[in-house]
């Protein structure tokens, strides 16, 4: 606002420098020098009038171009581009004054006069008219009121906002009232800068808010903006952009319509519109500035766009009456000020006299494309004839006037232009209200009762010689109803209430444009009720009934989030699917929400759903299969134990401590059955039982095997020692045969009653001690950090795996590391005894059993690590069962075969153990150890040497 004030002040100072007078006072006598003479056109009637009302209207669109030559004295430019719409506004002021003068209830004793100038839609002409109006004569003298004519009351004008800003600064210096009918720029709200400015049109603050609410109402987030290169367009669109950007709407482009004709600039704007993906374009401009753009849009056939129009052009016939305008601007939505019907106005317009004054004469000639001057018509005919005969070359600069001669009796009613169109009296109605506002203020001033007046001492102003500031008091406190409409007018800090009718450009029955009302906006209502729109009555561009979409990026649906594109507006984004485990349940979510650890995102990522709880259940096929196998293994082991018990006193069972065999079988039963405990939903007891039973069961099995393997290893070592002694004896015997003098002493031969290297009690002690060590370790484990059930949410995203947590990695590694140690020792013992040959090859059986054990558990490691969920438990159970079946089969299957199938081999002599030797058959001797049981059940072994 301060910037606008500064710019306007600079323009004003510039104008003053060009057009001001230098007045020099000498001896109390003023000597004035005229520096310039203004070329103003308009209407004037002040003779025998009581009060004069000023008016200023942009009857022409622009100044006539000049060559800019400074070698001659500058002259005030003439105007060109007659505007029928604004000429109707001028006639409306004349009509209103005429109507007021005819009334007996309003200013009955006062005759109103008028002085009306053409502002020519330019600031310079507006300032010229203002200075001339204040001077009171055709030659302006700044700061002076010349003559003794009727007092000046107020100025109605001056048209566009930039014109009123310039004139309001001058009039404000003298506290002279100005009543605007079209200047809606929000800058003019400042009472500090424009203390005497009032208007009958709402401020653009209301219109900018209304446009923003319209855009938000339809959900448009990607719009383009075009504004006129003046204060009206600049501040209107600036406020609109502030409002929509706060609400998250982005601007695709912002263009400015030039005030001076520039085809290149217009073409660039149209190309920008074509290149942009924005389908909604907001235009803050007058119809004059907009006309050039519309022509270029028609040339380029720019369709499939929805235009949002400001009140300055939404009902302009100069735009809507273009041929083929509907494909381009059809569906336009705009805000229009109140419409009214003014009785008698149309008759007044149709009855004007073309010979009344030069301005009306120009209107007549322009409207009917003729001339009222006979001599000019003859001259035109002669020029035309000369051109047709070729006497005047086309290269010569000959400007032809309108053809034909007017007689002044042409019928205005047959014209199809904006002057005679009274169907959309909106700005016209504002002019009508402005005149009546000044008249009512004058009426109140005139009827002031002395002693009760508003001025010092209760005085009143004199209608014949009042000061402008006195009338300003009555205008600021004015409240009246407009004739014929009943609308109540009052000024709130110089402004009227913000009310707009919302119009939609639709096709009428003749293919033209009709302004269809689809709603309204009232700035006095509560915020949520200000905008009212009937969406069903809107017809969009190209006769489409569906609301157009205008977005840089389509809305992100639930399940996605907005990913901002680098270097682009926030409305331009990519919709990125939420990561697994994250959701978004709203449209255009800025980010995704993390599901809690027990939930997971569904397939659409718009809802957190409970994770699937997974464990290896008893009832599922895999569980049933594993139970069956486990039960079969345990039952098979029990059957083997029963067979051994039945044949307990046979040499085969007694050959290597039957108690160790039963402890080994008991351990296998434990391992078979503990695998069943791994199934089902993990509980505290099941986690503790499964892990401990497995560790203790394998410790019992492996310690029993180690006890057996220890005896076999020692037997193998003993056989090897006997074999070595036999070889030495044989060598000595051979030497004695060659040397008869030499005496040979035969080696001592072990007797049959020699005991085994270790006693069976020692074997049992090894088994018991090794098992107890594991039991103690497991007990400490259970007391300190026992295994417990946990919910594993990290292994698989969509599942909660119920499993047993070992409690402490050190303990479980120690416990099962101990089992591995037992297995390694047992295997080492068995490996050493693998060559100890008997009819059952027990050393080999144990060795193969341990190899199967190692192969299974070595394969278990990668298989276990590569699986997830309940299949990890299945792999673990499979390893337990496979290793148990391997030990059961390798250690006991050969013996069961003999006991059941080959009982004739179950004899004591068949139990003799012997080492495998490649030289045994060659030399005809062998050594063997026979194991027998004494009377107290103790197994003993004897070594025999056969020659």
TASULGI-V477298 format. One line per field, one symbol per residue. ss: DSSP state (H for helix, E for strand, - for the rest). A space follows every 10 residues. Layout:
ss=???
This chain:
ss=-HHHHHHHHH HHHHHHHHH- -EEEEE--EE EEE------- -EEEE----- EEEEEEE--E EEE------- --------EE EE-HHHHHHH HHHHHHHHHH H--------- -EEEEEEE-- --HHHHHHHH HHHHH----- ---------- EEEEEE---- HHHHHHHHHH HHH----EEE -----HHHH- ------EEE- ---HHHHHHH HHHHHHH--- -EEEEEEE-- HHHHHHHHHH HHHHHH---E EEEEEEE--- --HHHHHHHH HHHHH----E EEEE--HHHH HHHHHHHHHH -----EEEE- ------HHHH -----HHHH- --EEEE---- ----HHHHHH -------HHH HHHHHHHH-- E--HHHHHHH HHHHHHHHH- ---------- ----E----- -HHH------ ------HHHH HHHHHHHHHH HHHHHH---- -----HHH-- -------HHH HHHHHH--EE E------EEE -E--E---EE EEEEEEE--- --EEEEEEEE EE----HHH- EEE-HHH--E HHHE------ ---------E EEEE------ --EEEEE--- -EE------- --EE----EE E------EEE -EEE------ HHHHHHHHHH HHHHHHHHHH HHHHHH---- HHHH---HHH HHHHHHHHHH HHHHHHH--- ---HHHHHHH HHHHHHHHHH HHHHHHHHHH HHHHHHHHHH HHHHHHHHHH HHHHHHHH-- ---------- ---------H HHHHHHHHHH HHHHHHHHHH HHHH---EEE EE------EE EEEEE---HH HHHHHHHHHH HHHHHHHHHH HHHHHEE--- -HHHHHHHHH HHHHHHHHHH HHHHH----H HHHHHHHHHH HHHHHHHHHH HHHHHHHHHH --HHH--HHH H-EEE----H HHH--EEEEE EEE-----EE EEEEEE-
